[in-house]
């Protein structure tokens, strides 16, 4: 909002959010910090208002979860989609107030797509990039492809991820298997552990309750 008389700044407004204000998450180390709509927000406990401290994700932000790595490093995982097909998960590290750097990207591999281009069908594996040289850009040596029937995906209606960066939204528990020199989490799907779930788990429940069981 600007003063029409002298052109001075009056007040800044943000919004509206996407449907249901998807993708919001509160920092586990500072409850006055949250992310949502691709940005970080700092809440003022005195006024109940928030200010935007930085924009870090320009894509869709339908699910997000905070997690911590070695030495208390703080990360946030962002899923770009919600209920339409299977969606990529990006992991950022918080490196300062409103500042995040992209560390890891986990892309699903599926046996088919629908007319809109969404991945559907059965998950056949994943393509995982973890930044090794801190340039936030993909190099071929940093990418691993895995062909494994996961029996679902790590994000859907919800994103099942613990604060130790373990994903469990499919039939496997997918733990970090290491960290690169710049702090990107590594995920080796050949070491994923199958969880003791019934084989028909993906046909049970509704609205995402079938995931992460």
C-alpha positions as CSV (number, residue, x, y, z in Angstrom):
1,X,0.0,0.0,0.0
2,X,1.4,3.4,-1.1
3,X,0.5,7.0,-0.2
4,X,-1.0,8.4,-3.4
5,X,0.0,11.9,-2.4
6,X,3.7,11.6,-1.9
7,X,4.4,8.0,-3.1
8,X,5.7,6.9,0.3
9,X,5.3,3.3,1.5
10,X,2.5,2.6,4.0
11,X,2.1,-1.1,4.5
12,X,2.9,-4.4,2.9
13,X,0.3,-7.2,2.4
14,X,0.8,-10.8,1.4
15,X,-1.8,-13.3,0.1
16,X,-4.0,-15.0,-0.4
17,X,-2.4,-18.4,0.1
18,X,-3.0,-21.4,-2.2
19,X,-5.9,-23.7,-1.3
20,X,-5.8,-24.6,2.4
21,X,-2.5,-22.7,2.9
22,X,-0.6,-25.9,1.9
23,X,3.1,-26.3,2.6
24,X,3.3,-24.5,6.0
25,X,5.8,-25.8,8.6
26,X,7.2,-24.3,11.8
27,X,10.9,-24.5,12.7
28,X,11.7,-27.0,15.5
29,X,14.4,-24.8,16.9
30,X,12.6,-21.4,16.7
31,X,8.8,-21.4,16.9
32,X,8.7,-17.8,15.6
33,X,10.1,-19.0,12.3
34,X,7.9,-20.8,9.7
35,X,7.9,-21.5,6.0
36,X,5.0,-21.4,3.5
37,X,4.2,-20.2,0.0
38,X,7.9,-20.5,-0.9
39,X,9.0,-18.0,1.7
40,X,10.3,-17.9,5.3
41,X,8.3,-15.8,7.7
42,X,9.2,-14.5,11.2
43,X,6.3,-14.1,13.6
44,X,6.1,-11.3,16.1
45,X,4.8,-12.7,19.4
46,X,3.8,-9.2,20.5
47,X,1.6,-8.3,17.6
48,X,0.8,-11.8,16.1
49,X,1.9,-10.5,12.7
50,X,4.6,-11.9,10.5
51,X,7.2,-10.4,8.1
52,X,8.7,-12.2,5.1
53,X,12.4,-12.7,5.6
54,X,13.2,-14.3,2.3
55,X,12.0,-16.2,-0.8
56,X,13.7,-19.5,-1.3
57,X,11.4,-21.7,-3.4
58,X,9.8,-20.5,-6.6
59,X,7.9,-23.6,-7.5
60,X,4.7,-25.1,-6.0
61,X,4.9,-25.8,-2.3
62,X,2.3,-28.2,-1.2
63,X,4.0,-30.1,1.6
64,X,7.0,-29.1,3.7
65,X,8.7,-30.6,6.8
66,X,11.7,-29.4,8.8
67,X,14.5,-31.8,9.8
68,X,17.9,-31.7,11.4
69,X,21.2,-33.0,10.3
70,X,24.6,-33.4,12.0
71,X,25.6,-30.6,14.3
72,X,22.1,-29.3,14.4
73,X,22.0,-28.1,10.8
74,X,18.4,-27.2,9.9
75,X,16.7,-28.4,6.7
76,X,13.3,-28.1,5.1
77,X,12.0,-30.6,2.6
78,X,9.5,-29.3,0.1
79,X,7.1,-31.3,-2.1
80,X,6.0,-29.5,-5.2
81,X,2.7,-31.2,-5.6
82,X,-0.1,-32.6,-3.5
83,X,-2.6,-35.1,-4.7
84,X,-2.0,-35.1,-8.5
85,X,0.4,-38.0,-9.3
86,X,3.8,-38.4,-7.7
87,X,5.9,-35.3,-7.1
88,X,9.5,-34.3,-6.7
89,X,10.9,-33.5,-3.2
90,X,13.5,-30.8,-2.8
91,X,15.6,-30.4,0.4
92,X,17.0,-27.0,1.4
93,X,19.4,-26.1,4.2
94,X,18.7,-23.0,6.2
95,X,21.9,-21.1,6.2
96,X,20.7,-17.8,7.7
97,X,17.7,-15.6,8.4
98,X,15.4,-16.1,5.4
99,X,18.3,-17.8,3.5
100,X,18.2,-21.4,2.2
101,X,20.4,-23.3,-0.2
102,X,19.3,-26.3,-2.3
103,X,21.0,-29.5,-1.2
104,X,19.1,-32.5,-2.5
105,X,16.4,-33.4,-5.0
106,X,14.5,-36.7,-5.0
107,X,12.5,-37.4,-8.2
108,X,10.1,-40.3,-8.6
109,X,10.3,-42.7,-11.5
110,X,7.0,-44.2,-12.7
111,X,5.9,-46.6,-15.3
112,X,3.4,-44.2,-16.9
113,X,2.0,-40.7,-17.0
114,X,-1.6,-39.4,-17.4
115,X,-2.9,-37.0,-20.1
116,X,-1.8,-34.0,-18.0
117,X,1.8,-35.3,-17.7
118,X,1.5,-36.3,-14.0
119,X,3.4,-39.4,-13.0
120,X,0.9,-42.1,-12.2
121,X,0.9,-45.9,-12.1
122,X,3.5,-47.7,-10.0
123,X,6.7,-46.1,-8.6
124,X,9.6,-47.9,-10.2
125,X,12.4,-46.1,-8.4
126,X,13.9,-42.6,-8.0
127,X,16.5,-40.3,-9.4
128,X,18.4,-38.6,-6.5
129,X,20.8,-35.6,-6.8
130,X,22.8,-34.4,-3.8
131,X,25.0,-31.4,-4.2
132,X,28.7,-32.2,-3.6
133,X,30.5,-28.9,-4.4
134,X,28.1,-26.3,-2.9
135,X,27.2,-24.8,-6.3
136,X,23.5,-25.8,-6.1
137,X,23.7,-27.0,-9.6
138,X,23.4,-30.6,-10.9
139,X,26.5,-32.4,-12.2
140,X,26.3,-35.9,-13.6
141,X,28.7,-37.2,-10.9
142,X,26.3,-36.1,-8.2
143,X,23.3,-38.1,-9.5
144,X,22.2,-41.6,-8.7
145,X,19.4,-43.6,-10.3
146,X,17.6,-46.4,-8.5
147,X,15.3,-49.0,-9.8
148,X,13.3,-50.4,-7.0
149,X,9.5,-50.9,-6.6
150,X,8.8,-48.7,-3.5
151,X,5.2,-49.5,-3.3
152,X,4.2,-45.9,-3.1
153,X,5.9,-42.6,-2.8
154,X,7.4,-40.4,0.0
155,X,4.8,-37.6,-0.5
156,X,1.2,-37.5,-1.3
157,X,-1.6,-35.9,0.7
158,X,1.0,-35.8,3.4
159,X,4.8,-36.0,3.5
160,X,5.9,-38.6,6.0
161,X,9.4,-37.4,7.1
162,X,10.9,-37.4,10.6
163,X,13.0,-34.6,12.0
164,X,16.0,-36.9,11.4
165,X,15.3,-36.7,7.7
166,X,13.9,-40.2,7.4
167,X,11.1,-40.7,4.8
168,X,8.6,-43.4,5.3
169,X,5.7,-42.6,3.0
170,X,6.0,-45.8,0.9
171,X,6.6,-49.4,1.9
172,X,10.2,-48.6,2.8
173,X,12.0,-46.6,5.4
174,X,14.4,-44.3,3.6
175,X,17.1,-43.0,6.0
176,X,19.9,-40.6,5.1
177,X,23.0,-42.7,4.4
178,X,25.5,-39.9,4.6
179,X,26.2,-36.2,3.9
180,X,28.3,-34.5,1.3
181,X,31.0,-32.0,2.2
182,X,28.6,-29.1,1.9
183,X,25.9,-30.8,3.9
184,X,23.6,-32.3,1.4
185,X,21.9,-35.5,2.6
186,X,22.5,-38.7,0.7
187,X,19.9,-41.3,0.2
188,X,20.9,-44.8,-1.1
189,X,17.8,-46.6,-1.9
190,X,19.7,-49.9,-2.1
191,X,19.9,-49.6,1.7
192,X,16.2,-48.7,2.3
193,X,14.6,-51.0,4.8
194,X,11.2,-52.6,4.0
195,X,8.7,-51.9,6.7
196,X,6.4,-54.6,8.2
197,X,3.3,-53.5,6.5
198,X,0.7,-55.7,4.8
199,X,1.1,-56.0,1.0
200,X,-2.3,-54.4,0.3
201,X,-1.6,-51.3,2.4
202,X,-1.9,-49.0,-0.6
203,X,-5.5,-50.0,-1.0
204,X,-6.4,-49.2,2.6
205,X,-7.6,-45.9,4.1
206,X,-8.4,-42.6,2.4
207,X,-7.1,-39.1,2.0
208,X,-3.5,-40.3,2.3
209,X,-3.9,-42.4,5.5
210,X,-2.7,-45.4,3.5
211,X,0.8,-43.8,3.3
212,X,3.4,-44.0,6.1
213,X,1.6,-46.9,7.9
